[in-house]
Amino acid sequence: MADVGDDRAVSPVFGYALTLSISTLLITGLLVAAGGFVDNQRELTSENELEVIGHQVAADIAAADRLSRTNGVDTSELSITRTVPQRIVGSSYRIYLRTGGNGPTDPYLELRVTDPEVTVTVGLAVAPSTTVAESSTGGGQVMVEVDGGDLVIRDA
């Protein structure tokens, strides 16, 4: 007669260890996959929010440009203030008013957040005769004004 008792004692322990190993591998795989998904969603959300903020500030710059070219408007008193979020996706960001050929128009806005690292450019609809000075501001109160004949953005 064969000795059956020795093989049975190993089987439950081996099955339990195998179940724990497979479960650990599955949970680790899910966590790694979910982490990449969350990072990707943060980047997309940051990009979308920066585009919305950029278009809002671009509209203010276009309005200030139109007002500055209106006869009888005192440009020393001209300023447009907008409140935008101070942080997006938990990170601070900067809005840059740029000139040069790197953007969709000349001049253009560049919005940049560092975590996750995302940069968005937004074109400006200003008259060709309008001059802008390169300037920047953070989130919160953003002011568009005329400074020495140039359009600028700064903290309000």
C-alpha positions in Angstrom: 0.0 0.0 0.0 1.3 3.5 -0.9 1.9 6.2 1.7 -0.8 8.8 0.8 -0.6 11.0 3.9 2.7 12.8 3.1 1.5 14.3 -0.2 -1.7 15.7 1.2 0.0 17.7 4.0 2.0 19.7 1.4 -0.9 20.4 -0.9 -2.8 23.0 1.2 0.4 24.9 2.1 1.5 25.0 -1.5 -1.9 26.1 -2.7 -2.0 28.9 -0.1 1.5 30.2 -1.0 0.6 30.0 -4.7 -2.6 32.0 -4.2 -0.8 34.7 -2.2 1.9 35.0 -4.9 -0.6 35.3 -7.8 -2.7 37.8 -5.8 0.3 39.9 -5.0 1.3 40.0 -8.7 -2.2 41.0 -9.8 -2.5 43.8 -7.2 1.0 45.1 -8.1 0.1 45.1 -11.8 -3.2 46.9 -11.2 -1.4 49.6 -9.1 1.2 50.2 -11.7 -1.4 50.4 -14.5 -3.6 52.7 -12.4 -0.6 55.0 -11.6 0.2 55.5 -15.2 -3.5 56.2 -15.9 -3.7 58.8 -13.2 -0.6 60.6 -14.4 -1.9 60.7 -17.9 -5.3 62.1 -16.7 -3.4 64.8 -14.7 -1.5 65.9 -17.8 -4.7 66.1 -19.9 -6.6 68.0 -17.2 -3.7 70.4 -16.8 -3.5 71.0 -20.5 -7.3 71.6 -20.7 -7.3 74.0 -17.8 -4.3 76.0 -19.1 -6.1 76.3 -22.5 -9.3 77.7 -20.9 -7.3 80.2 -18.7 -5.2 81.2 -21.7 -8.2 82.0 -23.8 -9.7 84.0 -21.0 -6.6 86.1 -20.6 -6.2 86.4 -24.4 -9.7 87.8 -24.6 -8.8 90.4 -22.0 -5.6 91.3 -23.9 -7.7 91.7 -27.1 -10.2 93.9 -25.3 -7.4 96.1 -23.8 -5.9 96.4 -27.3 -9.2 97.6 -28.8 -9.7 100.0 -26.0 -6.2 101.4 -26.3 -6.8 102.2 -29.9 -10.1 104.0 -29.3 -10.0 107.8 -29.6 -10.4 109.6 -26.3 -9.4 106.7 -24.0 -6.8 107.6 -21.5 -4.4 104.5 -21.6 -2.8 105.5 -18.4 -6.0 104.5 -16.6 -6.6 101.4 -18.7 -6.4 98.0 -16.9 -8.5 94.9 -17.0 -8.4 92.5 -14.1 -9.5 88.9 -14.1 -9.5 86.3 -11.4 -8.2 82.9 -12.5 -7.4 79.8 -10.3 -4.2 80.1 -8.3 -3.4 76.4 -8.8 -4.4 73.8 -11.3 -4.3 70.1 -10.5 -2.6 71.0 -7.2 0.3 72.9 -8.9 1.1 76.5 -9.4 1.5 77.8 -13.0 2.8 80.9 -14.8 1.4 82.9 -17.7 3.9 84.5 -20.0 3.2 87.2 -22.6 5.8 86.4 -25.4 6.8 87.9 -28.7 8.7 86.2 -31.5 8.0 83.4 -34.0 7.7 80.5 -31.6 3.9 80.7 -31.0 0.8 80.5 -33.1 0.7 84.3 -33.5 3.1 87.1 -32.7 2.6 88.0 -29.8 1.2 85.0 -28.0 0.6 83.6 -24.5 2.5 80.7 -23.0 1.1 79.0 -20.0 3.3 76.5 -18.1 2.8 74.2 -15.1 5.7 72.2 -13.7 4.0 69.2 -12.1 3.0 67.6 -14.4 5.2 69.4 -16.9 2.8 70.9 -19.4 3.1 73.9 -21.7 0.3 75.5 -23.7 0.5 78.3 -26.2 -2.5 80.5 -27.1 -2.5 83.0 -30.0 -3.6 86.7 -29.5 -5.9 88.7 -31.7 -4.2 92.2 -31.5 -3.7 94.8 -34.2 -0.3 94.6 -36.1 0.5 98.1 -34.8 0.1 97.0 -31.1 3.3 96.6 -29.2 3.6 94.2 -26.2 6.2 93.9 -23.6 7.3 90.4 -22.5 5.9 89.9 -19.1 4.5 87.2 -16.8 2.2 86.6 -13.9 1.0 83.7 -11.8 -2.5 82.5 -11.1 -4.9 84.5 -9.0 -5.5 88.1 -9.9 -4.2 88.8 -13.5 -4.1 92.4 -14.7 -3.7 93.5 -18.4 -2.7 97.1 -18.7 -0.9 99.6 -20.9 2.5 100.5 -19.6 4.4 103.1 -21.6 2.4 102.3 -24.7 3.0 98.5 -24.4 0.4 95.9 -23.4 1.7 93.9 -20.4 0.3 91.3 -18.0 1.1 91.4 -14.3 -0.2 90.4 -10.8 -3.0 92.6 -9.7 
